[in-house]
Amino acid sequence: MNIHELEPGFAISEALTPGDLDEVAQRGFKSVICNRRPGEADDHPDDADLSARAKALGIEWRCIPVTPGNYSEADIAAFGKALDDLPTPILAFCRSGKRAVHLWAHSKSQAASCDIPALLTAAREAGHDLEERRALLEQTATHQR
């Protein structure tokens, strides 16, 4: 399991198994956000086993399933609300971490004080290039000013 911190209190990972949640808890994460869709792969029929294991470990669970590259305003708002509401530190995951980093960047870009280059750098250091989304992120940030 590769966990990459994007900012204090928030990190991303690739796909998790119920057994991985023991390590997630040991590392001190208080919340997990799942961005995988039910049935998207044989290893992810749904999030029932994951959410049950998280609950047993005392980890807050939130599922915001999205299709890769297709994020609605409602998806971004739900992710932002989860970031605001859930206890930290938070770990978000999908198959590769890409959806989680995209949703994080899009929700963060809605703050008037957002530093887009810092978002891009954090994502790149975590192994995800957001250059293809730079214009969208900058457009959102500009509208917030």
Contacts in CASP RR format, 6 or more apart in sequence:
PFRMAT RR
TARGET T0000
AUTHOR 0000-0000-0000
METHOD contacts of the structure
MODEL  1
MNIHELEPGFAISEALTPGDLDEVAQRGFKSVICNRRPGEADDHPDDADL
SARAKALGIEWRCIPVTPGNYSEADIAAFGKALDDLPTPILAFCRSGKRA
VHLWAHSKSQAASCDIPALLTAAREAGHDLEERRALLEQTATHQR
1 13 0 8 1.000
1 14 0 8 1.000
1 16 0 8 1.000
1 20 0 8 1.000
1 23 0 8 1.000
1 24 0 8 1.000
2 13 0 8 1.000
2 14 0 8 1.000
3 11 0 8 1.000
3 12 0 8 1.000
3 13 0 8 1.000
3 27 0 8 1.000
3 91 0 8 1.000
4 11 0 8 1.000
4 12 0 8 1.000
4 13 0 8 1.000
4 125 0 8 1.000
4 126 0 8 1.000
4 127 0 8 1.000
5 11 0 8 1.000
5 126 0 8 1.000
6 12 0 8 1.000
6 101 0 8 1.000
6 104 0 8 1.000
6 122 0 8 1.000
6 123 0 8 1.000
6 126 0 8 1.000
7 122 0 8 1.000
8 89 0 8 1.000
9 88 0 8 1.000
9 89 0 8 1.000
9 90 0 8 1.000
10 83 0 8 1.000
10 88 0 8 1.000
10 89 0 8 1.000
10 90 0 8 1.000
10 92 0 8 1.000
10 104 0 8 1.000
11 29 0 8 1.000
11 89 0 8 1.000
11 90 0 8 1.000
11 91 0 8 1.000
11 92 0 8 1.000
12 91 0 8 1.000
12 92 0 8 1.000
12 93 0 8 1.000
12 97 0 8 1.000
12 100 0 8 1.000
12 101 0 8 1.000
12 104 0 8 1.000
12 126 0 8 1.000
13 91 0 8 1.000
13 92 0 8 1.000
13 93 0 8 1.000
13 97 0 8 1.000
13 100 0 8 1.000
14 93 0 8 1.000
14 94 0 8 1.000
14 95 0 8 1.000
14 96 0 8 1.000
14 97 0 8 1.000
15 36 0 8 1.000
15 41 0 8 1.000
15 43 0 8 1.000
15 44 0 8 1.000
15 93 0 8 1.000
15 94 0 8 1.000
15 95 0 8 1.000
15 96 0 8 1.000
16 24 0 8 1.000
16 32 0 8 1.000
16 34 0 8 1.000
16 50 0 8 1.000
16 93 0 8 1.000
17 43 0 8 1.000
17 50 0 8 1.000
18 49 0 8 1.000
18 50 0 8 1.000
18 52 0 8 1.000
18 53 0 8 1.000
19 53 0 8 1.000
21 32 0 8 1.000
21 50 0 8 1.000
21 53 0 8 1.000
21 54 0 8 1.000
21 57 0 8 1.000
21 59 0 8 1.000
22 57 0 8 1.000
24 32 0 8 1.000
24 57 0 8 1.000
24 59 0 8 1.000
24 91 0 8 1.000
25 57 0 8 1.000
25 58 0 8 1.000
25 59 0 8 1.000
28 89 0 8 1.000
29 59 0 8 1.000
29 89 0 8 1.000
29 90 0 8 1.000
29 91 0 8 1.000
30 59 0 8 1.000
30 60 0 8 1.000
30 86 0 8 1.000
30 87 0 8 1.000
30 88 0 8 1.000
30 89 0 8 1.000
30 90 0 8 1.000
31 59 0 8 1.000
31 60 0 8 1.000
31 61 0 8 1.000
31 62 0 8 1.000
31 82 0 8 1.000
31 86 0 8 1.000
31 87 0 8 1.000
31 88 0 8 1.000
31 89 0 8 1.000
31 90 0 8 1.000
31 91 0 8 1.000
32 50 0 8 1.000
32 54 0 8 1.000
32 59 0 8 1.000
32 60 0 8 1.000
32 61 0 8 1.000
32 62 0 8 1.000
32 90 0 8 1.000
32 91 0 8 1.000
32 92 0 8 1.000
32 93 0 8 1.000
33 62 0 8 1.000
33 63 0 8 1.000
33 64 0 8 1.000
33 79 0 8 1.000
33 82 0 8 1.000
33 86 0 8 1.000
33 90 0 8 1.000
33 91 0 8 1.000
33 92 0 8 1.000
33 93 0 8 1.000
33 100 0 8 1.000
34 47 0 8 1.000
34 50 0 8 1.000
34 51 0 8 1.000
34 61 0 8 1.000
34 62 0 8 1.000
34 63 0 8 1.000
34 64 0 8 1.000
34 65 0 8 1.000
34 92 0 8 1.000
34 93 0 8 1.000
34 94 0 8 1.000
35 64 0 8 1.000
35 65 0 8 1.000
35 66 0 8 1.000
35 92 0 8 1.000
35 93 0 8 1.000
35 94 0 8 1.000
35 97 0 8 1.000
35 99 0 8 1.000
35 100 0 8 1.000
35 103 0 8 1.000
36 44 0 8 1.000
36 47 0 8 1.000
36 65 0 8 1.000
36 93 0 8 1.000
36 94 0 8 1.000
36 95 0 8 1.000
36 99 0 8 1.000
37 44 0 8 1.000
37 65 0 8 1.000
37 66 0 8 1.000
37 67 0 8 1.000
38 44 0 8 1.000
38 45 0 8 1.000
38 46 0 8 1.000
38 47 0 8 1.000
38 65 0 8 1.000
39 45 0 8 1.000
39 46 0 8 1.000
40 95 0 8 1.000
41 95 0 8 1.000
44 95 0 8 1.000
47 61 0 8 1.000
47 63 0 8 1.000
50 61 0 8 1.000
51 61 0 8 1.000
51 63 0 8 1.000
54 60 0 8 1.000
54 61 0 8 1.000
55 61 0 8 1.000
60 86 0 8 1.000
60 87 0 8 1.000
62 82 0 8 1.000
62 86 0 8 1.000
64 75 0 8 1.000
64 78 0 8 1.000
64 79 0 8 1.000
64 82 0 8 1.000
64 103 0 8 1.000
66 75 0 8 1.000
66 94 0 8 1.000
66 99 0 8 1.000
66 103 0 8 1.000
68 94 0 8 1.000
68 95 0 8 1.000
68 98 0 8 1.000
68 99 0 8 1.000
69 99 0 8 1.000
69 102 0 8 1.000
71 99 0 8 1.000
71 102 0 8 1.000
71 103 0 8 1.000
71 106 0 8 1.000
75 103 0 8 1.000
76 103 0 8 1.000
76 106 0 8 1.000
76 107 0 8 1.000
76 110 0 8 1.000
77 107 0 8 1.000
79 92 0 8 1.000
79 103 0 8 1.000
79 104 0 8 1.000
79 106 0 8 1.000
79 107 0 8 1.000
80 103 0 8 1.000
80 107 0 8 1.000
80 110 0 8 1.000
82 90 0 8 1.000
83 90 0 8 1.000
83 104 0 8 1.000
83 107 0 8 1.000
92 100 0 8 1.000
92 103 0 8 1.000
92 104 0 8 1.000
93 100 0 8 1.000
94 100 0 8 1.000
97 128 0 8 1.000
98 128 0 8 1.000
101 123 0 8 1.000
101 126 0 8 1.000
101 128 0 8 1.000
101 130 0 8 1.000
102 128 0 8 1.000
102 130 0 8 1.000
102 133 0 8 1.000
105 119 0 8 1.000
105 120 0 8 1.000
105 123 0 8 1.000
105 130 0 8 1.000
105 133 0 8 1.000
105 137 0 8 1.000
106 133 0 8 1.000
106 136 0 8 1.000
106 137 0 8 1.000
106 140 0 8 1.000
108 114 0 8 1.000
108 119 0 8 1.000
109 116 0 8 1.000
109 119 0 8 1.000
109 136 0 8 1.000
109 137 0 8 1.000
109 138 0 8 1.000
109 140 0 8 1.000
109 141 0 8 1.000
109 144 0 8 1.000
110 140 0 8 1.000
110 141 0 8 1.000
110 144 0 8 1.000
111 141 0 8 1.000
111 144 0 8 1.000
112 141 0 8 1.000
112 144 0 8 1.000
112 145 0 8 1.000
114 137 0 8 1.000
114 141 0 8 1.000
114 144 0 8 1.000
116 134 0 8 1.000
116 137 0 8 1.000
116 138 0 8 1.000
116 141 0 8 1.000
119 130 0 8 1.000
119 137 0 8 1.000
120 130 0 8 1.000
120 131 0 8 1.000
120 134 0 8 1.000
120 137 0 8 1.000
123 129 0 8 1.000
123 130 0 8 1.000
124 130 0 8 1.000
130 137 0 8 1.000
END
